[in-house]
Structure formats: C-alpha cells, structure tokens
Amino acid sequence: MIAWILVGLGCAFLIIGTIGIVRFRDVYSRLQASGVSDNVGSAILLVGLMVLDGLTARDAALLFLIALLLITNPIATHSIARSAFASHHEEGGGG
C-alpha cells in the first residue's frame, strides 16, 4: 500500500512538472518547474519501486540511480540557466 502511494506521488510530481514546463513562459520559470519536480518525483518514484519490490539486489542499482539523478539534474538545470543568461535570453518570450 505504501509503495503504491509513493509511486503515485512520484508520478504526480512528474506530471505537475511537465504541466509547468508547458504552462510557464520564460526559461527560468520552466527550469524551476522541471528541476525541482523532476528531481523529487524521480526520487520518490524509485523509492516506491524499491518498497514495492522488497529488499533485493536490484535496490543497489536503484539507489545508485537515485544518487545519479540527484547529482546530475541540478548540474544540467544550472548549465541550461547559465547558457540562457549568457545568450541574453529574453524573459517572457513566447513558446
């Protein structure tokens, strides 16, 4: 039961982040929506999968994947924001 709640909560975060990417107008707001919700949603989803499957050898791979996502997602978000700032991206630009 708890596993399905975690999986559903993770999917909800990912869906909310996707809606934020489509709905927000400028690149910085889109990065905020996608960066935070994708990071949290993916981690909660993978924890839910670990709880659902029970304690197995695959949990080490899922923990490694969580750590990799928690490290690389902020780096990618920062790189996109920095390149948008360096190219003088106009805020409020259309999509």
N, C-alpha and C positions, 0 to 999 in steps of 0.2 A: 504494500500500500504506500509506504513512504517513498519507495523507489519511483513509482508512477507519478507521485506528486512532484518529485524532483525533476523527472523527465518533462512533465508538463510545464513546470515553472521555467525550466531552461528553454523549452520551445517558445513559451510566451515572451521571454526576454528577447529571443532572436527575432520573433515576428514584430515586436514593438520596435526593435532597432531597424528592421527593414522598412517599416512604415515611416520611421523618422528620416531615413535616407531619401525616400521618395517625397516626403512632405516638406522638409526644410529647404530653404532657398540657397543659402550660401554654404561654401565648402567647410567652413569651421563648425557650423551647426551640424552638418551632416557627419563630420568626423566625431563630434561629441556623441551623437546618437549611436553611430555604429561602433565606435571604440569601446564605450562603456558597456553597452548592452551585449555586444558580441563576446566580449571578454567574460562577463558574468554569466551570460546564457550558456556559452560553451562549457564553462567550468561546472555549472550546476547540472547540465545535461550529462556530462561524463561522470560526475559523481553519482547521479541517479542510475546510470548504466552499471557502475561498479556495485552499487547496493542491490540492483536488480539481479545481477549475475551471481552474487555471493562472493566469497573470498576465493579467488582463483589466481592462477599465474598470469592471467591477462590483465589483472589490476595494475601490475607494474608498468605495463605498456600504456594503460590509460592514465596513470599518474605521470608518466613521462610526457604524454601528450598534453595533459593539463599544464604542466610546468612549461612546456614549449610554447603553448598558446599564451600563457600569462607573461612570458618574456617577449615573444615576437610581436604580439598585437600592439602593445604600446609603442614599440620601436617603429613599426610600419605606420601607425597613426601619426607619430611625431614627424616622420620623414615626409609624409604627404602634406602635413600642415606647414612644414618648413619650406617645401618646394612651392606651395601655393603662396606663401608670404614672399618668397624670393622672386617669384614671377609677377608680383603685384596683382594678384588675383582680386578682381573687384567683388566686394561683398554685395549680396543681394542679386547676383547675376541669375539669369533665367536658366532653366534646366532643360 
